[in-house]
Amino acid sequence: MAGWDSLFVLVRDEIKQRAEEGADVSGFEERLQAASENEMELMSIYQDLGNLEMSPEFPYSEPNGLREIRAERPSGPRKLQMNGSEEELRDKFYGAWLGRSVGCALGKPLESMHFLEGLGDNPGWKNVQLWFEGADAWPIRSYTPGHSRAKEELGLELAPYGEQSQLENIRYMESDDDVRYTVLGLVMLEEKGADWDSWDIGKLWHQKLTYGQMCTAETQAYLNFAKVTHHLEKQRPDDWHTKLDWVRNYLNPYREWIGAQIRVDGFAYGAAGNPELAAEFAWRDASFSHVKNGIYGEMFVGAMIAASFVESDAERIIEIGLSEIPDNCRLAHAVRNAVEIAKTAKSQLEMVERIWESYKNYNPVHTINNAALCAASLVYAQGDFERAITTAVLGWDTDCNGATVGSIMGAILGASQLPESWTSKLNDTLYAEINGFHPISISECASRSYEVFQNIRNA
């Protein structure tokens, strides 16, 4: 069983992944086409891809280990002073949960390939604009309309699984992996505090999630972990760290995609004001299923979220996020470039188009391009929540980016300062398809995150 997709597709994507990692994959595409669906030939190609060395001309340094990552990160504050009354802090936690839900719900109906990747000659961001224009709802000022002339005129289609997040229907935050993982982060910190690692992530996933709830890298790691642990009861094998490298790599060409980046919020809330700890939590979680920039994306976003409970300046928050990942990785270069684009662009669409053109070589759900768009959206918004989330959903992984940017803006502003026109439609209700959280009030999740934060802070 290949996992997320057929063996042919996994090997095809592995060729692209190895090229992005700096390996010379000349001739492999021809071998793939010749192999067709022959599993023995496909596995031979896959094994040869794994044996490729990185080109000496590859200009980046991208380690996986926490110690090595920290050795290559720039200077940073590591820990910030959390001020404010209990009421003010609770408002920020609620703002973070609420902002994440709002941003996710806005982008969820747009999570189809017509908007993530594009259709015809139009890139994804342009089709988002055309959908809203076709509903007489441009510029974006509310949730995604379920009906648009762009469907008949251009053939655009919304995601079939986002109907309850459409403007005409929305009454709560419907189930989505972007909030499901936030819940799992909360659960892990409630059960384990700060004492857990990648093994515990695998066990938690197998306990709380079904195979069908996983996507891309998470699917492959979930399946690989099952192969490693099927003969065990609860004990951790002595060679777990060796097995971990197999779990996160084997038949997993998605190991630098966005899956880890969207999992960090629940952990980062528990490390509010402590970007170094948030980044470490992120590293522990991401390392189960990802490598290199897949790990850095979660660390970068985790540190930004933790900083957002203290800082309000977007560029400063991004700088703190970058201070927890290697200075010379592809992600850091992309984020710095995106920030400069955001500062010089004369309009929202110009900014998005320039970022799209810069990073369209990556898959629509890769870490690097989406993190760059998130960073640019924060800078471009200049503290405006609506401006931030409506920019973040212009193409690529729409719900993920809306959720990440909404989480950061929500922590900065607090729930009391978020626009009621957005928040009221969710009726403080979340469905996560996890026992005990289906449904649950968003405010209760926020309150529990605050308690976890206090427990970790005072430990």
Secondary structure as a PSIPRED ss2 file (coil, helix, strand):
# PSIPRED VFORMAT (PSIPRED V4.0)

   1 M C   1.000  0.000  0.000
   2 A C   1.000  0.000  0.000
   3 G C   1.000  0.000  0.000
   4 W C   1.000  0.000  0.000
   5 D C   1.000  0.000  0.000
   6 S C   1.000  0.000  0.000
   7 L H   0.000  1.000  0.000
   8 F H   0.000  1.000  0.000
   9 V H   0.000  1.000  0.000
  10 L H   0.000  1.000  0.000
  11 V H   0.000  1.000  0.000
  12 R H   0.000  1.000  0.000
  13 D H   0.000  1.000  0.000
  14 E H   0.000  1.000  0.000
  15 I H   0.000  1.000  0.000
  16 K H   0.000  1.000  0.000
  17 Q H   0.000  1.000  0.000
  18 R H   0.000  1.000  0.000
  19 A H   0.000  1.000  0.000
  20 E H   0.000  1.000  0.000
  21 E C   1.000  0.000  0.000
  22 G C   1.000  0.000  0.000
  23 A E   0.000  0.000  1.000
  24 D C   1.000  0.000  0.000
  25 V C   1.000  0.000  0.000
  26 S C   1.000  0.000  0.000
  27 G C   1.000  0.000  0.000
  28 F H   0.000  1.000  0.000
  29 E H   0.000  1.000  0.000
  30 E H   0.000  1.000  0.000
  31 R H   0.000  1.000  0.000
  32 L H   0.000  1.000  0.000
  33 Q H   0.000  1.000  0.000
  34 A H   0.000  1.000  0.000
  35 A H   0.000  1.000  0.000
  36 S C   1.000  0.000  0.000
  37 E C   1.000  0.000  0.000
  38 N C   1.000  0.000  0.000
  39 E H   0.000  1.000  0.000
  40 M H   0.000  1.000  0.000
  41 E H   0.000  1.000  0.000
  42 L H   0.000  1.000  0.000
  43 M H   0.000  1.000  0.000
  44 S H   0.000  1.000  0.000
  45 I H   0.000  1.000  0.000
  46 Y H   0.000  1.000  0.000
  47 Q H   0.000  1.000  0.000
  48 D H   0.000  1.000  0.000
  49 L H   0.000  1.000  0.000
  50 G H   0.000  1.000  0.000
  51 N C   1.000  0.000  0.000
  52 L C   1.000  0.000  0.000
  53 E C   1.000  0.000  0.000
  54 M E   0.000  0.000  1.000
  55 S C   1.000  0.000  0.000
  56 P C   1.000  0.000  0.000
  57 E C   1.000  0.000  0.000
  58 F C   1.000  0.000  0.000
  59 P C   1.000  0.000  0.000
  60 Y C   1.000  0.000  0.000
  61 S C   1.000  0.000  0.000
  62 E C   1.000  0.000  0.000
  63 P C   1.000  0.000  0.000
  64 N C   1.000  0.000  0.000
  65 G C   1.000  0.000  0.000
  66 L H   0.000  1.000  0.000
  67 R H   0.000  1.000  0.000
  68 E H   0.000  1.000  0.000
  69 I H   0.000  1.000  0.000
  70 R H   0.000  1.000  0.000
  71 A H   0.000  1.000  0.000
  72 E C   1.000  0.000  0.000
  73 R C   1.000  0.000  0.000
  74 P C   1.000  0.000  0.000
  75 S C   1.000  0.000  0.000
  76 G C   1.000  0.000  0.000
  77 P C   1.000  0.000  0.000
  78 R C   1.000  0.000  0.000
  79 K C   1.000  0.000  0.000
  80 L C   1.000  0.000  0.000
  81 Q C   1.000  0.000  0.000
  82 M C   1.000  0.000  0.000
  83 N C   1.000  0.000  0.000
  84 G C   1.000  0.000  0.000
  85 S C   1.000  0.000  0.000
  86 E H   0.000  1.000  0.000
  87 E H   0.000  1.000  0.000
  88 E H   0.000  1.000  0.000
  89 L H   0.000  1.000  0.000
  90 R H   0.000  1.000  0.000
  91 D H   0.000  1.000  0.000
  92 K H   0.000  1.000  0.000
  93 F H   0.000  1.000  0.000
  94 Y H   0.000  1.000  0.000
  95 G H   0.000  1.000  0.000
  96 A H   0.000  1.000  0.000
  97 W H   0.000  1.000  0.000
  98 L H   0.000  1.000  0.000
  99 G H   0.000  1.000  0.000
 100 R H   0.000  1.000  0.000
 101 S H   0.000  1.000  0.000
 102 V H   0.000  1.000  0.000
 103 G H   0.000  1.000  0.000
 104 C H   0.000  1.000  0.000
 105 A H   0.000  1.000  0.000
 106 L H   0.000  1.000  0.000
 107 G H   0.000  1.000  0.000
 108 K H   0.000  1.000  0.000
 109 P H   0.000  1.000  0.000
 110 L H   0.000  1.000  0.000
 111 E C   1.000  0.000  0.000
 112 S C   1.000  0.000  0.000
 113 M H   0.000  1.000  0.000
 114 H H   0.000  1.000  0.000
 115 F H   0.000  1.000  0.000
 116 L H   0.000  1.000  0.000
 117 E C   1.000  0.000  0.000
 118 G E   0.000  0.000  1.000
 119 L E   0.000  0.000  1.000
 120 G C   1.000  0.000  0.000
 121 D C   1.000  0.000  0.000
 122 N E   0.000  0.000  1.000
 123 P E   0.000  0.000  1.000
 124 G H   0.000  1.000  0.000
 125 W H   0.000  1.000  0.000
 126 K H   0.000  1.000  0.000
 127 N H   0.000  1.000  0.000
 128 V H   0.000  1.000  0.000
 129 Q H   0.000  1.000  0.000
 130 L H   0.000  1.000  0.000
 131 W H   0.000  1.000  0.000
 132 F H   0.000  1.000  0.000
 133 E H   0.000  1.000  0.000
 134 G H   0.000  1.000  0.000
 135 A C   1.000  0.000  0.000
 136 D C   1.000  0.000  0.000
 137 A C   1.000  0.000  0.000
 138 W C   1.000  0.000  0.000
 139 P C   1.000  0.000  0.000
 140 I C   1.000  0.000  0.000
 141 R C   1.000  0.000  0.000
 142 S C   1.000  0.000  0.000
 143 Y C   1.000  0.000  0.000
 144 T C   1.000  0.000  0.000
 145 P C   1.000  0.000  0.000
 146 G C   1.000  0.000  0.000
 147 H C   1.000  0.000  0.000
 148 S C   1.000  0.000  0.000
 149 R H   0.000  1.000  0.000
 150 A H   0.000  1.000  0.000
 151 K H   0.000  1.000  0.000
 152 E H   0.000  1.000  0.000
 153 E H   0.000  1.000  0.000
 154 L H   0.000  1.000  0.000
 155 G C   1.000  0.000  0.000
 156 L C   1.000  0.000  0.000
 157 E C   1.000  0.000  0.000
 158 L C   1.000  0.000  0.000
 159 A C   1.000  0.000  0.000
 160 P C   1.000  0.000  0.000
 161 Y C   1.000  0.000  0.000
 162 G C   1.000  0.000  0.000
 163 E H   0.000  1.000  0.000
 164 Q H   0.000  1.000  0.000
 165 S H   0.000  1.000  0.000
 166 Q C   1.000  0.000  0.000
 167 L C   1.000  0.000  0.000
 168 E C   1.000  0.000  0.000
 169 N C   1.000  0.000  0.000
 170 I C   1.000  0.000  0.000
 171 R C   1.000  0.000  0.000
 172 Y C   1.000  0.000  0.000
 173 M E   0.000  0.000  1.000
 174 E C   1.000  0.000  0.000
 175 S C   1.000  0.000  0.000
 176 D C   1.000  0.000  0.000
 177 D H   0.000  1.000  0.000
 178 D H   0.000  1.000  0.000
 179 V H   0.000  1.000  0.000
 180 R H   0.000  1.000  0.000
 181 Y H   0.000  1.000  0.000
 182 T H   0.000  1.000  0.000
 183 V H   0.000  1.000  0.000
 184 L H   0.000  1.000  0.000
 185 G H   0.000  1.000  0.000
 186 L H   0.000  1.000  0.000
 187 V H   0.000  1.000  0.000
 188 M H   0.000  1.000  0.000
 189 L H   0.000  1.000  0.000
 190 E H   0.000  1.000  0.000
 191 E H   0.000  1.000  0.000
 192 K H   0.000  1.000  0.000
 193 G C   1.000  0.000  0.000
 194 A C   1.000  0.000  0.000
 195 D C   1.000  0.000  0.000
 196 W C   1.000  0.000  0.000
 197 D C   1.000  0.000  0.000
 198 S H   0.000  1.000  0.000
 199 W H   0.000  1.000  0.000
 200 D H   0.000  1.000  0.000
 201 I H   0.000  1.000  0.000
 202 G H   0.000  1.000  0.000
 203 K H   0.000  1.000  0.000
 204 L H   0.000  1.000  0.000
 205 W H   0.000  1.000  0.000
 206 H H   0.000  1.000  0.000
 207 Q H   0.000  1.000  0.000
 208 K H   0.000  1.000  0.000
 209 L C   1.000  0.000  0.000
 210 T C   1.000  0.000  0.000
 211 Y H   0.000  1.000  0.000
 212 G H   0.000  1.000  0.000
 213 Q H   0.000  1.000  0.000
 214 M C   1.000  0.000  0.000
 215 C C   1.000  0.000  0.000
 216 T H   0.000  1.000  0.000
 217 A H   0.000  1.000  0.000
 218 E H   0.000  1.000  0.000
 219 T H   0.000  1.000  0.000
 220 Q H   0.000  1.000  0.000
 221 A H   0.000  1.000  0.000
 222 Y H   0.000  1.000  0.000
 223 L H   0.000  1.000  0.000
 224 N H   0.000  1.000  0.000
 225 F H   0.000  1.000  0.000
 226 A H   0.000  1.000  0.000
 227 K H   0.000  1.000  0.000
 228 V H   0.000  1.000  0.000
 229 T H   0.000  1.000  0.000
 230 H C   1.000  0.000  0.000
 231 H C   1.000  0.000  0.000
 232 L C   1.000  0.000  0.000
 233 E C   1.000  0.000  0.000
 234 K C   1.000  0.000  0.000
 235 Q C   1.000  0.000  0.000
 236 R C   1.000  0.000  0.000
 237 P C   1.000  0.000  0.000
 238 D C   1.000  0.000  0.000
 239 D C   1.000  0.000  0.000
 240 W H   0.000  1.000  0.000
 241 H H   0.000  1.000  0.000
 242 T H   0.000  1.000  0.000
 243 K H   0.000  1.000  0.000
 244 L H   0.000  1.000  0.000
 245 D H   0.000  1.000  0.000
 246 W H   0.000  1.000  0.000
 247 V H   0.000  1.000  0.000
 248 R H   0.000  1.000  0.000
 249 N H   0.000  1.000  0.000
 250 Y C   1.000  0.000  0.000
 251 L C   1.000  0.000  0.000
 252 N C   1.000  0.000  0.000
 253 P C   1.000  0.000  0.000
 254 Y C   1.000  0.000  0.000
 255 R C   1.000  0.000  0.000
 256 E C   1.000  0.000  0.000
 257 W E   0.000  0.000  1.000
 258 I C   1.000  0.000  0.000
 259 G C   1.000  0.000  0.000
 260 A C   1.000  0.000  0.000
 261 Q H   0.000  1.000  0.000
 262 I H   0.000  1.000  0.000
 263 R H   0.000  1.000  0.000
 264 V C   1.000  0.000  0.000
 265 D H   0.000  1.000  0.000
 266 G H   0.000  1.000  0.000
 267 F H   0.000  1.000  0.000
 268 A H   0.000  1.000  0.000
 269 Y H   0.000  1.000  0.000
 270 G H   0.000  1.000  0.000
 271 A C   1.000  0.000  0.000
 272 A C   1.000  0.000  0.000
 273 G C   1.000  0.000  0.000
 274 N C   1.000  0.000  0.000
 275 P H   0.000  1.000  0.000
 276 E H   0.000  1.000  0.000
 277 L H   0.000  1.000  0.000
 278 A H   0.000  1.000  0.000
 279 A H   0.000  1.000  0.000
 280 E H   0.000  1.000  0.000
 281 F H   0.000  1.000  0.000
 282 A H   0.000  1.000  0.000
 283 W H   0.000  1.000  0.000
 284 R H   0.000  1.000  0.000
 285 D H   0.000  1.000  0.000
 286 A H   0.000  1.000  0.000
 287 S C   1.000  0.000  0.000
 288 F C   1.000  0.000  0.000
 289 S C   1.000  0.000  0.000
 290 H C   1.000  0.000  0.000
 291 V C   1.000  0.000  0.000
 292 K H   0.000  1.000  0.000
 293 N H   0.000  1.000  0.000
 294 G H   0.000  1.000  0.000
 295 I H   0.000  1.000  0.000
 296 Y H   0.000  1.000  0.000
 297 G H   0.000  1.000  0.000
 298 E H   0.000  1.000  0.000
 299 M H   0.000  1.000  0.000
 300 F H   0.000  1.000  0.000
 301 V H   0.000  1.000  0.000
 302 G H   0.000  1.000  0.000
 303 A H   0.000  1.000  0.000
 304 M H   0.000  1.000  0.000
 305 I H   0.000  1.000  0.000
 306 A H   0.000  1.000  0.000
 307 A H   0.000  1.000  0.000
 308 S H   0.000  1.000  0.000
 309 F C   1.000  0.000  0.000
 310 V C   1.000  0.000  0.000
 311 E C   1.000  0.000  0.000
 312 S C   1.000  0.000  0.000
 313 D C   1.000  0.000  0.000
 314 A H   0.000  1.000  0.000
 315 E H   0.000  1.000  0.000
 316 R H   0.000  1.000  0.000
 317 I H   0.000  1.000  0.000
 318 I H   0.000  1.000  0.000
 319 E H   0.000  1.000  0.000
 320 I H   0.000  1.000  0.000
 321 G H   0.000  1.000  0.000
 322 L H   0.000  1.000  0.000
 323 S C   1.000  0.000  0.000
 324 E C   1.000  0.000  0.000
 325 I C   1.000  0.000  0.000
 326 P C   1.000  0.000  0.000
 327 D C   1.000  0.000  0.000
 328 N C   1.000  0.000  0.000
 329 C C   1.000  0.000  0.000
 330 R H   0.000  1.000  0.000
 331 L H   0.000  1.000  0.000
 332 A H   0.000  1.000  0.000
 333 H H   0.000  1.000  0.000
 334 A H   0.000  1.000  0.000
 335 V H   0.000  1.000  0.000
 336 R H   0.000  1.000  0.000
 337 N H   0.000  1.000  0.000
 338 A H   0.000  1.000  0.000
 339 V H   0.000  1.000  0.000
 340 E H   0.000  1.000  0.000
 341 I H   0.000  1.000  0.000
 342 A H   0.000  1.000  0.000
 343 K H   0.000  1.000  0.000
 344 T H   0.000  1.000  0.000
 345 A C   1.000  0.000  0.000
 346 K C   1.000  0.000  0.000
 347 S C   1.000  0.000  0.000
 348 Q H   0.000  1.000  0.000
 349 L H   0.000  1.000  0.000
 350 E H   0.000  1.000  0.000
 351 M H   0.000  1.000  0.000
 352 V H   0.000  1.000  0.000
 353 E H   0.000  1.000  0.000
 354 R H   0.000  1.000  0.000
 355 I H   0.000  1.000  0.000
 356 W H   0.000  1.000  0.000
 357 E H   0.000  1.000  0.000
 358 S H   0.000  1.000  0.000
 359 Y H   0.000  1.000  0.000
 360 K C   1.000  0.000  0.000
 361 N C   1.000  0.000  0.000
 362 Y C   1.000  0.000  0.000
 363 N C   1.000  0.000  0.000
 364 P C   1.000  0.000  0.000
 365 V C   1.000  0.000  0.000
 366 H E   0.000  0.000  1.000
 367 T H   0.000  1.000  0.000
 368 I H   0.000  1.000  0.000
 369 N H   0.000  1.000  0.000
 370 N H   0.000  1.000  0.000
 371 A H   0.000  1.000  0.000
 372 A H   0.000  1.000  0.000
 373 L H   0.000  1.000  0.000
 374 C H   0.000  1.000  0.000
 375 A H   0.000  1.000  0.000
 376 A H   0.000  1.000  0.000
 377 S H   0.000  1.000  0.000
 378 L H   0.000  1.000  0.000
 379 V H   0.000  1.000  0.000
 380 Y H   0.000  1.000  0.000
 381 A H   0.000  1.000  0.000
 382 Q C   1.000  0.000  0.000
 383 G C   1.000  0.000  0.000
 384 D C   1.000  0.000  0.000
 385 F H   0.000  1.000  0.000
 386 E H   0.000  1.000  0.000
 387 R H   0.000  1.000  0.000
 388 A H   0.000  1.000  0.000
 389 I H   0.000  1.000  0.000
 390 T H   0.000  1.000  0.000
 391 T H   0.000  1.000  0.000
 392 A H   0.000  1.000  0.000
 393 V C   1.000  0.000  0.000
 394 L C   1.000  0.000  0.000
 395 G C   1.000  0.000  0.000
 396 W C   1.000  0.000  0.000
 397 D C   1.000  0.000  0.000
 398 T H   0.000  1.000  0.000
 399 D H   0.000  1.000  0.000
 400 C H   0.000  1.000  0.000
 401 N H   0.000  1.000  0.000
 402 G H   0.000  1.000  0.000
 403 A H   0.000  1.000  0.000
 404 T H   0.000  1.000  0.000
 405 V H   0.000  1.000  0.000
 406 G H   0.000  1.000  0.000
 407 S H   0.000  1.000  0.000
 408 I H   0.000  1.000  0.000
 409 M H   0.000  1.000  0.000
 410 G H   0.000  1.000  0.000
 411 A H   0.000  1.000  0.000
 412 I H   0.000  1.000  0.000
 413 L H   0.000  1.000  0.000
 414 G C   1.000  0.000  0.000
 415 A H   0.000  1.000  0.000
 416 S H   0.000  1.000  0.000
 417 Q H   0.000  1.000  0.000
 418 L C   1.000  0.000  0.000
 419 P C   1.000  0.000  0.000
 420 E H   0.000  1.000  0.000
 421 S H   0.000  1.000  0.000
 422 W H   0.000  1.000  0.000
 423 T H   0.000  1.000  0.000
 424 S H   0.000  1.000  0.000
 425 K H   0.000  1.000  0.000
 426 L H   0.000  1.000  0.000
 427 N C   1.000  0.000  0.000
 428 D C   1.000  0.000  0.000
 429 T E   0.000  0.000  1.000
 430 L E   0.000  0.000  1.000
 431 Y C   1.000  0.000  0.000
 432 A C   1.000  0.000  0.000
 433 E C   1.000  0.000  0.000
 434 I C   1.000  0.000  0.000
 435 N C   1.000  0.000  0.000
 436 G C   1.000  0.000  0.000
 437 F C   1.000  0.000  0.000
 438 H C   1.000  0.000  0.000
 439 P C   1.000  0.000  0.000
 440 I E   0.000  0.000  1.000
 441 S E   0.000  0.000  1.000
 442 I H   0.000  1.000  0.000
 443 S H   0.000  1.000  0.000
 444 E H   0.000  1.000  0.000
 445 C H   0.000  1.000  0.000
 446 A H   0.000  1.000  0.000
 447 S H   0.000  1.000  0.000
 448 R H   0.000  1.000  0.000
 449 S H   0.000  1.000  0.000
 450 Y H   0.000  1.000  0.000
 451 E H   0.000  1.000  0.000
 452 V H   0.000  1.000  0.000
 453 F H   0.000  1.000  0.000
 454 Q H   0.000  1.000  0.000
 455 N H   0.000  1.000  0.000
 456 I H   0.000  1.000  0.000
 457 R H   0.000  1.000  0.000
 458 N H   0.000  1.000  0.000
 459 A C   1.000  0.000  0.000
